[in-house]
Amino acid sequence: MAVSTRLDSKPRCFRFINAWADHEEFLGVVKQSWEQECEGPPLHVLCSKLQRLRRSIQAWNKERVGNFSDNVRKAEAEVARLDQCMLGGGSENDQLQLHQAQARLSRALAMEEALWKQRSRVKWLQLGDRNTRFFYSVVKQRHMQAVIHGVT
């Protein structure tokens, strides 16, 4: 007899990622979703608005934010490509593009760090520590402890 902690046919629980709140487009998404009209008793209106907001945030995340790790890899690749261009003697425009790419990389790293910090629940973490291997191992360990692998 095997026991599963979650049925595959059920949708996943919505989990808010704190790093979303730091994104420049986030408040606009929330405002646009929340301002849409809804009829009915106050509690029904609240529930409907929260459900609509959840769907709006999920769609926005999929379209605009994407995977945090992929964003970091793309930003790193862009910085490396522009660094190579600068070695051959780049123009002021190339230098400006490099600074913009470095800023995007810095934002992507900060968002990824915030995600891992939230997932790991490490309260004593000092800002600036980018030891993602440690964060991943903590998250994986917590996940393994929370899953029922089987009943014998």
C-alpha positions in Angstrom: 0.0 0.0 0.0 1.4 3.4 -1.0 0.4 6.8 0.3 0.7 9.9 -1.7 0.7 13.3 -0.1 -1.0 15.0 -3.1 -3.4 13.8 -5.8 -2.0 14.6 -9.2 -5.4 15.7 -10.5 -5.7 18.5 -8.0 -4.2 21.9 -8.8 -1.2 23.1 -6.8 -1.6 25.4 -3.9 -0.9 29.1 -4.8 2.3 30.3 -3.0 3.2 33.9 -3.0 6.8 34.6 -3.8 8.1 37.7 -1.9 10.5 38.6 -4.7 7.5 39.4 -6.9 6.7 42.4 -4.8 10.1 44.0 -5.7 9.4 43.7 -9.4 8.5 47.1 -11.1 5.4 45.7 -12.8 3.9 43.9 -9.8 1.8 46.7 -8.3 0.3 47.4 -11.7 -0.8 43.8 -12.1 -2.4 43.8 -8.6 -4.1 47.2 -9.2 -5.5 46.2 -12.6 -6.9 42.9 -11.2 -8.3 44.4 -8.1 -10.1 47.3 -9.8 -12.2 45.0 -11.9 -15.9 45.1 -10.9 -17.5 42.1 -9.1 -21.1 41.8 -7.9 -22.6 40.0 -4.9 -22.3 40.0 -1.1 -19.1 41.4 0.3 -17.5 38.1 1.2 -18.2 36.7 -2.3 -16.7 39.9 -3.8 -13.6 39.4 -1.7 -13.2 35.7 -2.6 -13.8 36.4 -6.3 -11.2 39.3 -6.3 -8.6 37.1 -4.6 -9.2 34.2 -7.1 -8.9 36.6 -10.0 -5.8 38.2 -8.5 -4.2 34.7 -8.1 -4.8 33.9 -11.7 -3.5 37.4 -12.8 -0.3 36.9 -10.8 0.3 33.4 -12.1 -0.2 34.5 -15.7 2.0 37.6 -15.2 4.7 35.4 -13.6 4.7 32.9 -16.5 4.7 35.7 -19.2 7.0 38.4 -17.7 9.0 37.0 -14.8 9.7 33.4 -15.7 12.1 31.1 -14.0 14.5 32.9 -11.6 17.4 30.5 -12.4 16.9 30.8 -16.1 16.8 34.6 -15.8 20.2 34.5 -14.0 21.7 32.2 -16.7 20.4 34.4 -19.5 21.7 37.6 -17.8 25.1 36.0 -17.2 25.4 34.9 -20.8 24.5 38.4 -22.0 27.1 40.0 -19.7 29.7 37.5 -20.9 28.9 38.2 -24.6 29.1 41.9 -24.1 32.4 41.5 -22.1 33.8 39.7 -25.2 32.7 42.6 -27.4 34.4 45.1 -25.1 37.7 43.2 -25.3 37.9 44.0 -29.0 37.5 47.7 -28.2 33.8 48.6 -27.9 32.1 51.8 -28.4 30.3 54.0 -25.8 27.0 52.3 -26.8 28.6 48.8 -26.1 29.7 50.1 -22.7 26.2 51.4 -21.9 24.7 48.0 -23.0 27.2 46.2 -20.7 26.3 48.4 -17.7 22.6 47.7 -18.4 23.2 44.0 -18.7 25.1 44.0 -15.4 22.2 45.8 -13.7 19.8 43.2 -15.1 22.1 40.4 -13.8 22.2 42.1 -10.4 18.4 42.3 -10.2 18.1 38.7 -11.4 20.5 37.5 -8.7 18.7 39.5 -6.0 15.4 38.0 -7.0 16.8 34.5 -7.0 18.5 35.0 -3.6 15.1 36.3 -2.2 13.4 33.2 -3.6 15.9 30.8 -2.0 15.8 32.8 1.2 12.1 32.4 1.4 12.1 28.7 0.5 14.8 27.8 3.0 13.3 29.7 5.9 16.8 30.5 7.2 16.2 33.3 9.6 19.8 34.1 10.4 20.9 34.6 6.8 22.9 37.8 6.2 22.1 39.8 3.1 24.6 39.4 0.3 25.3 35.7 0.8 24.7 34.0 -2.5 25.5 30.4 -1.4 22.6 28.9 -3.4 24.0 25.3 -3.0 23.4 25.6 0.7 19.9 27.0 0.2 19.0 24.3 -2.3 20.2 21.6 0.1 18.2 23.0 3.0 15.0 23.2 0.8 15.6 19.7 -0.5 16.0 18.4 3.0 12.8 20.1 4.3 10.9 18.7 1.3 12.2 15.2 1.8 11.1 15.3 5.5 7.6 16.6 4.5 6.8 13.9 2.0 5.4 10.5 2.9 7.3 8.1 0.7 5.3 5.0 1.5 3.5 3.0 4.2 4.7 -0.5 4.9 
